[in-house]
Amino acid sequence: MEVEKMDENEWKYHGEGNQSLVVSHCQRCVVLRFLKSPPNQNKTPEEILHHLQNIVDFGKHVMKQFFGENYVHHGEIIQLPLDFVRQLCLKIQPERPECRCDKDMDTLSGYAMCLPNLTRLQTFRFAEHRPILCIEIKPKCGFIPFSSHVSQEIKHKVCRYCMHQHLKVANGKWKRPSKYCPLDLFSGNKQRMHFALKSLLQEAQNNLKIFKNGELIYGCKDDQDCVSDWNELARHLKPFFFPCNGLVSGPHCTRTIVKELIHVITMALLSSTDTCRAGDMKTVPISQGRSYCEASAFNKELVRNGKHKLESSGLPRGCLLYKTLQAQMLDMLDIEGLYPLYSRVEQYLEEFPEERSTLQIDGPYNEAFYEKLLDLSLEDDGTVAFALTKVQQYRIAMTAKDCSIMIALSPCLQDECSEQRPVVLTSKSRFTFSVSVLDLDLKPYESIPHQYKLDGEIVNYYLKNVQAKEDPVMSNLFKENEDCTLVLHKV
């Protein structure tokens, strides 16, 4: 890619996270990712290059082993003219949200990552001229902790996401709690998955975004409070699902289009477009964890209707949700069981700080690093090696819990589809599609104490402010739905 010949005006602000900022090209299906840092704390070009190389290597040598070749796009590092980078920074600065401007885009090193733009990912040449619809989902953690180290019983019943929702609302991050529960999405049961996706569409927060031809048409930018407008969404989607306009406008049209959208997302999530399995990794038995969350709105509705059992169909082994869940379940000890092992590693590093590089805490993330992750033993022999393995597995799990899944859809005609191209059908349309995963930067080793503290805050808030109010209500519902016998007496 000859960036030197591109005008900075051909690029636009695409979004950013805590450590990096992304711009996308207006015509080509590529993005550039630049690192960020607080003002006056700029890293040297060598440090920037090393950081970016770690990100690429981690995706290439580690996460591809978990998710498969077709799902992970690790990108490559390129060097850009500094004048181009500075002009680009000036152009996009007014578009950045105020809450993100506490860090500056790197304009001194000239290094950036070049990646495919997954909102416009084109898998097949014939579709290049067709409109592209892309759904981004951040599914979060899809299982209930099964570790014996868990100290509060509520963690064995209610998932982290559902508990955290209440704390986020109390802290003012969101105005309303979402009805979405990750366990419903990861259940493999289509009824539960449909409910989960509908809940995400009702309260997207930062867990769902929809793009059309690379432009965000639905969902929140950063932490903004977004009002769900399904009618506006249906207006955008109608040409995709009803290209002949055979459906009149109005509430029925909107509901039908949303239903079709949920169907397409579900089928894509359950598809297997990559035969690669997670190397030699022994899978964590999903049956170890409870398959439903007591706080799920779907579960509560069942209870109200007198049903106490949730059906879990299970995920196809080749689908991306299954692979994501397996990586998440490397968190076998929960943060409560993991934190003492982190402390063991920290104590060792205090005594032998020069060993940090030998332990590969900051990389390199190569084949040797991956090989050390394959040991799923839980028998603690008291060594630093055991503790470090569990710490690194936890970091992988946290990365998988915070990744995003991108589903790119392009309309296709019947004669353009073949067995080699994955296709999903609706009542009026058919789509070729690709499923990818992004946001796969390894979670920092230093973030573990924060995760330990946050876990306690989430659980304590839920116990004091939510469960105490809900228990009597749910208890009465269970009593009302118990089988009983009515005895009539003569008077």
Secondary structure, DSSP 8 states (H G I E B T S, - for coil): --GGGS-GGGEEEEEE-SSEEEEEESSSSEEEEEEEE-TT----HHHHHHHHHHHHHHIIIIIHHHH-TTTB---EEEE--HHHHHHHHHHHGGGS-GGGTTSEE--SS-EEEEEE-TTS---SGGGTTS--EEEEE-----S----TT---GGGGTS-HHHHHHHHHHHTTS-SS-----HHHHTT--HHHHHHHHHHHHHS-TTTEEEEETTEEEES-STT------HHHHHHHHHHHH-TT--S-SSHHHHHHHHHHHHHHHHHHHT--------TT-----GGGS-SS-TT-HHHHHHHHTT----------TTSHHHHHHHHHTT--SHHHHHHHHHHHHHHHHHH-GGGTTTTTTT---SHHHHHGGG-------S-HHHHHHHHHHHHHHHHHHT-EEEEEEEE--GGG--TTS-EEE-SS-EEEEEEEEE------GGGHHHHHHHHHHHHHHHIIIIIHHHHHHHHHHHHHTS---------
